[in-house]
Structure formats: C-alpha cells, structure tokens
C-alpha cells in the first residue's frame, strides 16, 4: 500500500531558530555476571578520570555471530534505498544545524532499519523505521555533550515531560483536546510513526508501547542524573537502567507490525515472552556496549558495561571474554523460551507461523544491530574489522 507523502512540518510556535522490567531470573542456564568483587558505587568524574584511564587500552573482540549461531543475518529490506531518501528529506526538515544533520545522514539509519526489519512490507517498514529515526535523534539530543540539554538536568527534565505528553497525545491515549506543545522540531518525526500505529494496533498494544516509552524516558533521566553526578553505578544498577535506556522493549512491541495477526494476550504476557524480550534486549546491550566503547571515549559518555565491569574489579583482559560467554547464554535462553512458545502454538498453524516470524524479527534485531555497528560510520570501528569479523580496538 502506498503511503501519503511525508507530512513533517514546523509545529506551531517552533522555528529553525528556536529549535536548538521485564524481569526474569531463570537459573537453569548460568549467567557469567558473577563478580569477584562488589564495590560500592565510586564517586569519580567519568568524563575525565575514567576516559584518561581507558585511553590506550586494547580490546580483542571476536566475531559475535558465533554467539548467535543459526540466527538469520545480513538480510536487508528491499525498501532500504527508498527509506534512505525519505530519511534524508526528514532530517533536512527537522535538524536545523548543518553539522548535526550531516552527522545523522552519515549514520545511515535506513541501513539499520533495513537490517532490523528485512522482510517488512513498505507501510509497516515505514512506521517502524520512523520510530527508530525519532528515537535515535531524541536520544542524541540528551546524550551528546555538544548539546545544551546534555548538561542542564532541569531543562532536560522539562524536555522529557513535554515529550511524554506529546507521545501520549499522538498515540490517542491522552484526554487533552488540544495538541500539546511540541518539545522540539525533531519530535515531529514521532507523528510519522504514531498516526500509522493507531490504525494498525488495538488500544492495549498501543498502551503497552506507550508504557515502554515512559519506562525508557524515566531510565534516561536516571542515567543522566548518574552521569552528571559523576557516579559509576554497580553492575546490577547499570543493568536495570540499561534495560530501559536501550529502548528495545518499545521495539519488541513494535515488532508485531511484521506479523499477519497479533499474538494472543496469553502468549504476549507469558513468562516465556518475558524471556524473549529480556534476552533480545540483553543481547543488543552487550554487543552495542562492547563495540561502541571507542565512540563513547570520544564523546565522553562512558556509562556502559565495559567500564562498569572494569571499575568493579574484573581484569581488563577478562571483560570481553566474559561478556561473549554471557552473550552465548543470552541466545541460548532466547532459543529455549522460543521452543517452549512454539510447542504451545503447535496445534494452531497460523499462530505458529506468526510466532516464528515474530521470533525471527527479534533475532534479526540482534544480528542487525551487530552488523550495523561494525559497518556504520557512527561507531568508528568499520576500518578495524578483519575478514573473520574480529577486531582489535585501541581506545
């Protein structure tokens, strides 16, 4: 189905000049996050002391596809080029700063989306992709040290509150009769997603997506508070926070766009689906945190798994091997939960078909994140990738 032309425009009152838990505790498969030393949180300045301490350290990173054995990989949506053109046009409209706009274009988020959702039809691929573009831009607004919201906590909190009101309204969940103030010009990207999702999903699914947006934005606030306080969290604190800030739970809800019929509530609310969501999230966190560290050193934002483990007593040369072992267990736990769900759906051919498609979408979320991260200019490691996909990264 052909979509209408891009409708991003300047919201009222804005101009280019103005725009500046799921938990799971299965012990049947061991976890490797067992620390030899649990230190209290350490009050240091991660933007100075930790950056200096990590500079020059070497990371030997293996081919992570070995952790995701048998999962679909390197499939690319046929609409990638078309989406890239639309993304470039959208960025021209909503990012007034030429330098920042060019940085986003070079990130090639259309390729990310094409890897994440390789088999989506155009309309569904469009909806999910514009949400992904919005979340990338929104997150960068708060994370980038060259942006004023990054260092102004009160101003950032106001921005987050305005964002939630704006999202709630455009998802059709607000009691407000008038559109709330648009927090920034780039938030207009959210409408490209929301106006389609409310036509596709029933209200409970939309509410779930909004609830996960609230979770995501709340944890982003907690993360900023930690960073500005110069505090390195404990591992447990970090994992709890990162499961929210990764935004993967939102995207797990959006993944239902790519199946013919919505999965039944008993399945979506089952303990096994909780495992699917959590392990999808954890896998992405591990690969991203390891592979993005060189980029984080440059930006000065160092709240990620590697520094957290290092600060809590893990030997530097042991960190990546332990994380790769945990990544393997993540994928095993995912596949075990998937097998249980498939067995439960075995007597319903349509449900089994939709479930398998959904599970493979979650798998390609992981493999797609990995391929995009090692190939994209965004993470500054593409030239370091060897033929066997291993890397030697000097921080």
C-alpha positions as CSV (number, residue, x, y, z in Angstrom):
1,X,0.0,0.0,0.0
2,X,1.4,3.4,-1.0
3,X,1.8,5.9,1.8
4,X,1.0,9.5,1.7
5,X,3.9,12.0,1.3
6,X,5.9,12.9,4.2
7,X,4.0,15.4,6.3
8,X,6.6,16.7,8.7
9,X,6.2,20.4,9.0
10,X,7.0,23.1,11.6
11,X,4.8,22.6,14.6
12,X,3.0,25.8,15.9
13,X,5.4,28.0,17.9
14,X,8.6,26.4,16.6
15,X,11.1,27.6,14.0
16,X,14.5,26.6,13.0
17,X,15.8,29.4,15.1
18,X,14.0,28.2,18.3
19,X,14.9,24.5,18.0
20,X,18.2,24.4,19.4
21,X,11.2,-4.8,33.5
22,X,10.6,-7.0,32.3
23,X,12.4,-9.2,34.8
24,X,13.5,-12.9,34.6
25,X,15.6,-14.9,37.0
26,X,16.0,-18.3,35.3
27,X,18.9,-20.2,37.0
28,X,18.7,-23.1,34.6
29,X,21.3,-21.5,32.3
30,X,24.3,-20.0,34.2
31,X,25.0,-16.3,33.9
32,X,28.6,-15.0,33.8
33,X,27.8,-11.8,35.7
34,X,29.1,-13.1,38.9
35,X,31.6,-10.6,40.2
36,X,34.6,-11.4,42.3
37,X,34.3,-8.1,43.9
38,X,31.2,-6.0,44.6
39,X,32.4,-2.5,45.3
40,X,30.2,0.4,46.3
41,X,29.5,3.0,43.7
42,X,32.6,5.2,43.2
43,X,32.2,9.0,43.0
44,X,34.5,9.9,40.2
45,X,34.2,12.0,37.1
46,X,33.7,9.6,34.2
47,X,34.2,12.3,31.6
48,X,37.8,12.9,32.8
49,X,39.4,10.3,35.1
50,X,37.9,7.2,33.5
51,X,38.4,8.4,30.0
52,X,42.1,9.0,30.7
53,X,42.4,5.6,32.4
54,X,41.0,3.7,29.5
55,X,42.8,5.6,26.7
56,X,45.3,3.3,25.1
57,X,43.8,0.1,26.4
58,X,43.4,-2.7,23.8
59,X,40.2,-4.7,23.2
60,X,40.3,-8.0,21.4
61,X,36.7,-8.5,20.1
62,X,35.8,-11.8,18.4
63,X,33.1,-12.4,15.7
64,X,29.9,-12.1,17.7
65,X,27.9,-14.0,15.2
66,X,29.3,-17.2,16.8
67,X,27.2,-16.3,19.8
68,X,24.1,-16.1,17.6
69,X,24.6,-19.4,15.8
70,X,21.8,-20.2,13.4
71,X,20.1,-16.8,13.7
72,X,19.1,-15.0,10.4
73,X,21.8,-12.5,9.4
74,X,22.6,-10.0,6.7
75,X,19.1,-9.9,5.2
76,X,18.3,-6.4,4.1
77,X,14.8,-4.9,3.4
78,X,14.2,-4.2,-0.3
79,X,12.9,-0.7,0.6
80,X,16.2,0.5,2.1
81,X,17.1,3.0,-0.7
82,X,13.6,4.5,-0.7
83,X,13.7,4.9,3.1
84,X,17.2,6.5,2.9
85,X,15.8,9.1,0.6
86,X,12.9,9.8,3.0
87,X,15.2,9.9,6.0
88,X,17.5,12.5,4.3
89,X,14.5,14.6,3.5
90,X,13.1,14.3,7.0
91,X,16.5,15.3,8.5
92,X,16.6,18.3,6.3
93,X,13.3,19.4,7.7
94,X,13.9,18.8,11.4
95,X,17.6,19.2,12.1
96,X,18.5,22.9,11.5
97,X,22.1,22.6,12.5
98,X,24.0,21.6,9.3
99,X,26.8,19.8,11.1
100,X,24.5,17.7,13.3
101,X,22.2,17.0,10.3
102,X,25.2,15.7,8.2
103,X,26.3,13.5,11.1
104,X,22.9,11.9,11.2
105,X,22.9,11.3,7.5
106,X,26.3,9.7,7.6
107,X,25.0,7.3,10.3
108,X,22.7,5.8,7.6
109,X,19.9,4.8,9.9
110,X,18.0,3.5,6.9
111,X,20.5,0.6,6.7
112,X,20.0,0.0,10.4
113,X,16.2,-0.3,9.9
114,X,16.7,-2.5,6.8
115,X,18.8,-4.9,8.9
116,X,16.3,-4.9,11.8
117,X,13.2,-5.5,9.7
118,X,14.4,-7.2,6.5
119,X,11.0,-8.7,5.5
120,X,8.6,-5.9,6.3
121,X,6.1,-4.6,3.8
122,X,6.5,-0.9,2.9
123,X,3.8,0.5,5.2
124,X,4.9,-1.4,8.2
125,X,8.6,-0.9,7.5
126,X,7.9,2.9,7.2
127,X,6.1,3.0,10.5
128,X,8.8,1.2,12.5
129,X,11.7,3.0,10.7
130,X,10.4,6.4,11.5
131,X,10.1,5.4,15.1
132,X,13.7,4.3,15.1
133,X,14.8,7.5,13.5
134,X,12.9,9.5,16.1
135,X,14.5,7.6,19.0
136,X,18.0,8.0,17.6
137,X,17.5,11.7,17.2
138,X,15.7,12.1,20.6
139,X,18.4,10.1,22.4
140,X,21.2,12.0,20.8
141,X,19.7,15.3,21.9
142,X,20.2,14.3,25.5
143,X,23.4,12.3,25.2
144,X,25.6,14.5,23.1
145,X,28.0,16.6,25.1
146,X,27.8,19.3,22.5
147,X,24.1,19.9,23.1
148,X,22.8,22.1,25.9
149,X,20.3,19.6,27.2
150,X,23.1,17.2,28.0
151,X,24.5,19.3,30.8
152,X,21.3,21.0,32.0
153,X,19.3,18.5,34.1
154,X,16.3,20.7,34.8
155,X,15.9,21.7,31.2
156,X,16.3,18.1,30.2
157,X,13.6,17.0,32.6
158,X,11.2,19.6,31.2
159,X,12.0,18.3,27.7
160,X,11.3,14.7,28.8
161,X,7.9,15.7,30.4
162,X,6.9,17.5,27.2
163,X,8.0,14.5,25.1
164,X,5.7,12.2,27.1
165,X,2.7,14.4,26.8
166,X,3.4,14.8,23.1
167,X,3.7,11.0,22.6
168,X,0.6,10.2,24.7
169,X,-1.5,12.6,22.7
170,X,-0.4,11.4,19.3
171,X,-0.9,7.8,20.3
172,X,-4.5,8.6,21.1
173,X,-4.2,7.9,24.8
174,X,-4.4,11.5,26.2
175,X,-7.6,13.2,27.5
176,X,-6.3,16.5,26.2
177,X,-8.4,18.0,23.5
178,X,-5.6,20.2,22.1
179,X,-2.2,19.1,20.8
180,X,0.4,19.8,23.5
181,X,3.5,21.8,22.8
182,X,6.0,20.1,20.5
183,X,9.2,19.7,22.6
184,X,11.5,20.1,19.6
185,X,11.2,20.2,15.8
186,X,12.6,16.7,15.6
187,X,9.7,15.4,17.7
188,X,7.6,15.8,14.6
189,X,9.2,12.6,13.4
190,X,7.1,10.8,16.1
191,X,3.9,11.7,14.3
192,X,5.1,9.8,11.2
193,X,5.0,6.7,13.4
194,X,2.1,7.3,15.6
195,X,-0.5,8.2,13.0
196,X,0.0,4.8,11.4
197,X,0.4,2.7,14.5
198,X,-3.0,3.8,15.9
199,X,-4.6,2.5,12.7
200,X,-2.8,-0.8,12.9
201,X,-2.9,-1.8,16.6
202,X,-5.6,-2.2,19.2
203,X,-5.6,0.1,22.2
204,X,-4.0,-2.4,24.6
205,X,-1.0,-2.8,22.3
206,X,-0.7,1.0,21.9
207,X,-0.8,1.4,25.7
208,X,1.9,-1.2,26.1
209,X,4.1,0.7,23.6
210,X,3.5,4.0,25.5
211,X,4.2,2.4,28.8
212,X,7.5,1.3,27.5
213,X,8.2,4.8,26.2
214,X,7.6,6.0,29.7
215,X,10.0,3.4,31.1
216,X,12.6,4.4,28.5
217,X,12.4,8.1,29.2
218,X,12.4,7.5,33.0
219,X,15.5,5.5,32.8
220,X,17.1,8.1,30.5
221,X,16.5,10.6,33.3
222,X,18.1,8.3,35.8
223,X,21.1,7.8,33.6
224,X,21.6,11.5,33.1
225,X,21.5,12.1,36.8
226,X,24.1,9.4,37.4
227,X,26.4,10.9,34.7
228,X,26.1,14.4,35.9
229,X,26.8,13.3,39.5
230,X,30.0,11.7,38.3
231,X,28.9,8.3,39.7
232,X,29.7,4.9,38.2
233,X,26.8,2.5,39.1
234,X,27.2,-1.0,40.3
235,X,26.6,-3.8,37.8
236,X,23.1,-4.5,39.0
237,X,22.2,-0.8,38.9
238,X,23.6,-0.5,35.5
239,X,21.8,-3.5,34.0
240,X,18.4,-2.3,35.4
241,X,18.9,1.1,34.0
242,X,20.3,0.0,30.6
243,X,17.4,-2.4,30.0
244,X,15.3,0.7,30.0
245,X,17.6,3.2,28.1
246,X,18.2,0.7,25.2
247,X,14.6,1.3,24.1
248,X,14.5,-2.3,22.9
249,X,11.3,-3.1,24.9
250,X,9.5,-0.5,22.9
251,X,10.7,-2.0,19.7
252,X,9.8,-5.5,20.8
253,X,6.2,-4.2,21.0
254,X,6.5,-2.6,17.6
255,X,7.8,-5.8,16.1
256,X,4.2,-7.1,16.0
257,X,3.8,-4.9,12.9
258,X,5.6,-7.6,10.9
259,X,3.2,-10.5,11.5
260,X,-0.2,-11.1,9.9
261,X,-2.2,-11.4,13.2
262,X,-1.4,-10.0,16.6
263,X,-0.2,-12.7,19.0
264,X,-2.8,-13.6,21.7
265,X,-2.5,-11.9,25.2
266,X,-1.8,-15.2,26.9
267,X,1.3,-15.6,24.8
268,X,2.5,-11.9,24.9
269,X,2.0,-11.9,28.7
270,X,3.7,-15.3,29.3
271,X,6.9,-15.8,31.3
272,X,8.5,-17.2,28.1
273,X,7.7,-14.0,26.2
274,X,9.3,-12.0,29.0
275,X,12.4,-14.1,28.4
276,X,12.3,-13.3,24.7
277,X,12.0,-9.6,25.3
278,X,14.7,-9.5,28.0
279,X,17.2,-11.6,26.1
280,X,16.6,-9.6,22.9
281,X,17.4,-6.5,25.0
282,X,20.4,-8.0,26.8
283,X,22.0,-9.3,23.5
284,X,21.8,-5.8,22.0
285,X,23.1,-4.2,25.1
286,X,26.2,-6.5,25.2
287,X,27.1,-6.1,21.5
288,X,26.5,-2.4,21.5
289,X,28.3,-1.7,24.7
290,X,31.4,-3.6,23.6
291,X,31.5,-2.3,20.1
292,X,30.6,1.4,20.9
293,X,33.2,2.0,23.5
294,X,35.7,3.6,21.1
295,X,32.9,6.1,20.1
296,X,32.0,6.7,23.8
297,X,35.6,7.5,24.6
298,X,35.4,10.3,22.0
299,X,32.1,11.7,23.3
300,X,33.0,11.3,27.0
301,X,29.8,9.3,27.8
302,X,31.1,6.2,29.4
303,X,28.2,4.6,31.2
304,X,28.4,1.2,29.6
305,X,29.1,-2.4,30.5
306,X,32.9,-2.5,29.9
307,X,33.8,0.5,32.2
308,X,31.3,-0.7,34.9
309,X,32.8,-4.2,35.0
310,X,36.3,-2.7,35.0
311,X,35.5,-0.4,37.9
312,X,34.1,-3.3,39.9
313,X,37.2,-5.5,39.8
314,X,37.1,-7.5,36.6
315,X,40.6,-7.8,34.9
316,X,40.6,-5.8,31.7
317,X,41.6,-8.8,29.5
318,X,38.8,-10.9,31.0
319,X,35.9,-8.4,30.3
320,X,35.3,-9.1,26.7
321,X,35.6,-13.0,27.0
322,X,33.1,-12.9,29.9
323,X,30.7,-10.8,28.0
324,X,30.9,-13.1,25.0
325,X,30.2,-16.1,27.2
326,X,27.2,-14.2,28.6
327,X,26.0,-13.3,25.1
328,X,26.1,-17.0,24.2
329,X,23.9,-17.8,27.2
330,X,21.6,-14.9,26.3
331,X,21.0,-16.5,22.9
332,X,20.6,-20.0,24.4
333,X,18.0,-18.7,26.9
334,X,16.1,-17.0,24.0
335,X,16.1,-20.2,21.9
336,X,14.9,-22.3,24.8
337,X,12.0,-19.9,25.5
338,X,11.2,-19.7,21.8
339,X,11.0,-23.5,21.6
340,X,8.5,-23.6,24.6
341,X,6.3,-21.0,22.9
342,X,6.4,-22.8,19.6
343,X,5.4,-26.1,21.3
344,X,2.4,-24.2,22.9
345,X,1.3,-23.0,19.4
346,X,1.9,-26.3,17.6
347,X,-1.8,-27.0,17.1
348,X,-2.6,-23.6,15.5
349,X,-0.8,-23.3,12.2
350,X,-1.5,-19.6,11.7
351,X,-0.4,-18.7,15.3
352,X,2.7,-20.8,14.9
353,X,3.6,-19.1,11.6
354,X,3.1,-15.6,13.2
355,X,5.0,-16.6,16.3
356,X,8.0,-17.9,14.3
357,X,8.0,-14.7,12.2
358,X,7.9,-12.6,15.4
359,X,10.8,-14.6,17.0
360,X,12.9,-14.2,13.9
361,X,12.3,-10.5,13.9
362,X,13.6,-10.3,17.4
363,X,16.6,-12.4,16.3
364,X,17.4,-10.1,13.4
365,X,17.1,-7.2,15.8
366,X,20.3,-8.7,17.4
367,X,22.1,-9.7,14.3
368,X,21.2,-6.5,12.6
369,X,22.5,-4.4,15.5
370,X,25.8,-6.2,15.3
371,X,26.2,-5.9,11.6
372,X,25.2,-2.3,11.6
373,X,27.5,-1.4,14.5
374,X,30.6,-3.0,12.9
375,X,29.9,-1.4,9.5
376,X,28.4,2.0,10.3
377,X,30.5,5.2,10.4
378,X,28.6,6.0,13.6
379,X,30.8,3.8,15.7
380,X,34.2,4.5,14.1
381,X,35.3,0.9,14.0
382,X,34.5,-0.3,10.4
383,X,38.1,0.1,9.2
384,X,39.2,-2.2,12.1
385,X,37.0,-5.2,11.1
386,X,39.0,-8.2,9.9
387,X,37.9,-10.7,7.3
388,X,36.7,-13.1,10.1
389,X,34.8,-10.1,11.6
390,X,37.1,-9.9,14.6
391,X,38.5,-6.6,15.8
392,X,41.5,-5.2,17.6
393,X,40.4,-1.9,19.1
394,X,42.8,0.6,20.7
395,X,40.9,3.1,22.8
